[in-house]
Amino acid sequence: MAIPLAGQLYEKVAQGAVPEAVELLAAHPNLLRISLPLDRTWLHLAAHHNRVQMAEMLVAAGIDVNAPCEDLPDSPLSEAAGNGCLAVAKWLIEHGAKVDGLTPNAHPTPLAEAAVGGHYEMVEYLLSQGANAHACYGTPPKNALSLALAQGHVKVADLLRTQGVGVPGEGHRQSALTTEQQIIAHAEKLFGQVQEASLQEIVPSSNVPISIHIAPPTKKRKTAVLFTSGISSRPMRLRSECSSPQYAELVLELSPDWPLGSKMLEDPRWAWPVLGMRMLASTAHGKAGALMEGKVVTYGEPPRPLGPGTNLTCWLMLPDLGGLEQLRTREGILIQFYRLFAIYQKELELLQRAGLEKLVELFHKRNVESYINPTRMPATALCEND
């Protein structure tokens, strides 16, 4: 009797008939534990057919979002990726699916499965979610790029190459890029050309050479962007309970009228953002210096101004959303970019009293600039004047 019942459930799951599947499982709960052909779970079947609501029901019924096949570590996300089922792939990742699969160094990752199938949008999405484009498996080693090329998926291969991926063993040109070069290339995609002359070694006595790079203003972007490289050459010392990435760099933006070049570096009125970056970068590998979301750094107690001509007193670190965000290097290291915001003492007090989310919400509500403006109106003052 179990065979026809399993067949009925198979049909309902494949069709996305959620109410009927719920009814069958309510009457016969043991059906949930039956293995399907190729030792897949019911969640694999739902993923194969891009059934989002069915996947939601099956996970709620007790199937793990990362459930493997019985004999192979293929996850439901791998099933979705290999079949180009973007909607269910997004749902699975949003609900805890591991973007690189269960054994990324021993079996094809979801990205590799998508590359084999030539599913460009799936590859693009998985990369945006931090998938490791450089993961290899097997002997001889294979990766997403070699698999895409073997199947003739040129567009997918070109997309993977933009991530610095090479075919294993072929010494692809971009595989020779240093981490600093990869960071600069990542920034140039967003900000335009970075001036070579703007590179400055800022911690010459450190075992970790760190540079500041400047992307000058463009016709579309009136502000200059400063970002570091070198901090991510070593992991930071994070507390065991901290979930922030161990590798990071800093970025900040200067107001449109901010002078650049020697004038910025020689005049204290304009040099203090660079000096702040230098200080934060030089201490990032210390016991309490790690960069992380919501971290606040002040100069002294009580906090004194960050520089001449401003009453801003604190550096606040936030993920650089909509900017450099994150970079996965060719070595597979995930680098988080943190944007530096200069804030007032009153804004710090709001953060301490109401939390980071409340302060960020107020910044958005008051249209506080993301660039450094030494004389901007405090967001709290604007609030008090309502």
N, C-alpha and C positions, 0 to 999 in steps of 0.2 A: 504493500500500500504506500510505502514511503516514496517509491519511485515515481508514480504518477503525481503525487503531491509535490515532489521536488520539481518535476517538469512544469507543473502549474506555476510554482513560484518563479522558476526560471523565466517563463514567458512574461509574468507580470513585472518582474524587475527589469527585463530587457525593454519592455514597452513603457516603463515609467508609470505603471498603474499603481500608485501608492496606496489608495484605500483598499484595493483587493489584496495587495501584498501584506498590509497590516492585518487584514482579517485572517489570512492564511497563517501568519506567524502567531497571531493570538490563539488560534485553535491548535496549532502544532508548533510550539516554540522550539522543539528539537531541530526543526528544519534550518534554523539559523546556523547550526554547527556543521551542516553537510558541506563537503568539499565538492566543488564543481570541476568540470574537465580542466586539465592542466593544474589541478590542485588550487584553483583560485577561490576566493571568498565571494559572497554575494556583492560586497562593495566593489570588488574588481569588475564584476559584471555591470554594475551601475555605472562605474567610471568608463568602461568600454563603450557604453551607449550614451554617454554624456547626460545622465539622468541626475540632475542636481537634487531635486526634492527626494528622490529615492535614496541617494547617498545620505542625505540628512536624516532620513528615517532609519536607515540601517545603522548609522553611527549612534543614533539615539537608542537603538535597540541593543547595542552592546558590541558592535564590531569596531575594532581599533582602526582609527584613521590611517595608521601605518601598518596595518595587518599584512604580513608576508604571505606569499603562496606557501603551500605545505613543504615543498622541497626546494624552492628557489626564493631568494629574498627580493622578489619583485613586489613593489608596493602598489596600492590602487593609483597613486599619482603616476607611477611608471606606465600603468595601463592607459590612463587618460592621455599622457604625453605622447605615447607611441601611436595613438589613434587621433591625435589632433583635437581632443575634446576639451576645448579651452574653458568653457563655463564650469565644468565639474573640477577641472584642475585648479581654477581660482578658488573654488569653494573648499577644496581639500587643503590647500596651502593656508587659507584664512583660518582653518580649523585645526592646524597643527601638523599637517603633513610635512615630512622632511624633504626640502627642495632638492637635495642631492641623493635621495633614496636611502636605502638601508645599509648597503655596503658599497660605497662609491668607488673604492679602489679594487674591488673584486668582480663587480658586475656592472653592466651599463647603467648609468644614471638616468633619471627622467629626461634630462637634457639630451643625452646620447640617443635615447629612444625617439625623441622628437626629431632629432637630426636625421636619423635613419629614414623616418617617414617623410622628411622634407616639409615639416609643418613649421613654416616661417614664423607665424604669429605666436605659436607655442614656444619656440626657441626664444623669441624676443621677450615674451612674458617671463619665462623662467630666468633669463639673464637679469631682468629687472628685479627679480626677487632674490638675487644673490647667488644663483646657481654657479657652481664652480665649472667654468668652461674648460679648464685644463685637466680635469679628472681623467685618468687613464686606467685601463683594466686589461687583463689578458696578456698572453705571450704569443707573438709580439704585441707590444702595447697598442691599444686603440683608444681614440677619444672621439668626441662629438664631431670634430672637423674631419678626421680621417673617414668616419662613417658617412658623413654627408657627401664627401667627395666620391666615395666608393659607389654611392647611389646616384651620383650625377646631380645633386641638389646644389647648384652653384650659388644661388642667392643665399641659402642658409650658410654655406661655407664662407661667403664674403662677410656675412654678419658676424660669424664667429671670429674671423680674422681681425675684425675691428676691436675685439677684446684682447688682441695680442696672442691668439692661439696659433700654434703651429702643429703640423703633423708630427707625431712622435718619431724621433730618430732622424728627421730631415733638417733640423737646425733652421727652422723658419726664421726669416729675417727679423721679425719682431720679437722672437724669443730671446734675442740678445739685449733687449732693452733693460737698463737698470730700473730699479724701483723709482728712482727720482725721475727718469725719463718717462716712465709710465704715468706718474702723477702729473707731469707737465703736459703730456699728450691728453690726459683725461681733462685737465683744465682748459686746454686750448679748444677742445670740442665745444665747450660751453662759453668761454670768454673771448675766444680769438687768440691771436698770437701773444705769447709771453716773451717779453724782451729779454734776450740773453744777458744784456748788460745789467739787468735788474737783480740778478742772482747775488745774494750776499751770504757768506758763511757767518752765522751769528753766534755759534758756540765753538770757537776755534780750539778751546782747551778741552773740549769734551771728547769722550770716546765715541760719541754719536754726532758726526758732523751734521748740522742742521742749517738749512738755507731758507730764506724768504724770497719768494718770487712775486713779481708784480705784473698783473695783466692790466695795461693802461686802458683808459676810457676809449670807447668806440663811438661811432655815430649813433648807434642804438642805445648803448649803455654809457651814461654820462659819468659813471663812477669808476674808480680804480679798485681792483680787487687784489688783496695780498693773501698769499697762502704759503704754507711751509712744506718742506719735504725733509725727511731724515728722522723725524720723531718715530715714524713707523718702521724704522730699520730694526727696532728691538721691541719686544712686548713690554707693556707697562705693568706695574705691580698693582693689580686690582684686588679688592677684598673678595673673599671666596663667595660672598652672597651677591656680588655685583655682576650683572648680566651684560654690562657694556663691553664692546669689542676691546681686545687687548692692544690693537694697533690703531693709531689715530694721527691726524694732522689738524692744523688750525687754519682757519680762513677768516678774514674780515674785509669789510668794504668801507672805503673812505668817501666822504661827501664830495659832490661834484667840484667844489671850489678848493679842494685840498691840494696844496702844491706837492709835486713829486720830485724825484732826483735829489741833488745835493741840498736844496733848500729844505726839504722835508727832514733829511738826516741831520742837518747842522743846527736847525732851529728847534729848541725844546717845545715851542708851541705846537709844532707839527710832528715831532719825532716820537711822542709818547705812545701812539698805537704800535709802532715798530718795537719800542722798548718793552711794551707789555707782552707782545708776541714772544720776544726774546726771553723774557723772564719765565713765561709759562712753558715755553718749549724746553728751556734748560732744566726745569725741575720735573718734567713729565715722567721721568723714569725713577724719581725718588720715591720714598716710602709713602708720602701723602700727596704727591704731585700729579697722579694719573689724571688724564683728561676724561671727562664723562659728562653726560647730560645733566644739566641743572647745577653744575659745580660753580661756586662763586669764589672769586679771589679778590682780596682787598689789600691795600698798602697800609699796614699798621692798624692800631686800635686806639681810639676810634679811627675809622677809615679816612684817609686824606685823599684829595683829588688825584685823579690818574695823571694829570699833567697841568701845565700852566694854561690859564684861560678857560678852564672848565670846572664845573662842580660835580661832574660824574665821578663816582668813587669806587665802582666795583666792575669787575669783569664777570660776565655771565656766559657760560657755554651752553649752546643748544645745537642739536643736529642740524646740519646745513641742508634743510629740506628745500627742494626746488633749485638747489645749487649743485655743488660738487657731490653732496650726499655721501655715497660710498663707492669704493673702487675695489674690485677683486683683481689682484695682481696675477701675472702669469704663473707665479709660484703657488697660487691658491690662497694667498693671505687677504683677508677682508680688512680694508682700511676705512675707518669712519672719519669723516670730516666734521669738525665742530666749528660753528660760527661764533665769533666773539661779539657779544653785545656789551656796550658800556652803559651801565645803569646808575641811577641815583640811590642814595641811602634810603629814601622813602620807598623806592621800588623794592629794594632788598627787604625792607621791613614787611612789605606786603607779601613777598615771596615766603618769608619765614612764618608769617601769620596765617596765610590762606593757601599757600602751596604754589608750585611752579605753574601748574595748569591755569590757575587764576591770573597770575601775572601775564602769561602769554596771551590769554584771552583778552586782557585789558590792552595789551600792546596792539593786538589786531583791531580791537574796537576803536582805539584812538589813532590808528594808522601811524604808529611809531615807526620811523624809518629803520630799515635793516642795516643801513650804513652808519658810520660814526659821525655824529653831529655834536660837536662839543657844547653847543648852546641850545640844544633842543629843549622843549617844554617837558617836564616830568609827566609821565602818564597819570600819576597819582594827583598831581596838581590839576590836570584837566578834569579828573574825576570829581575833585572837591569843588570845582567851579560849576558843575552841573546844577 
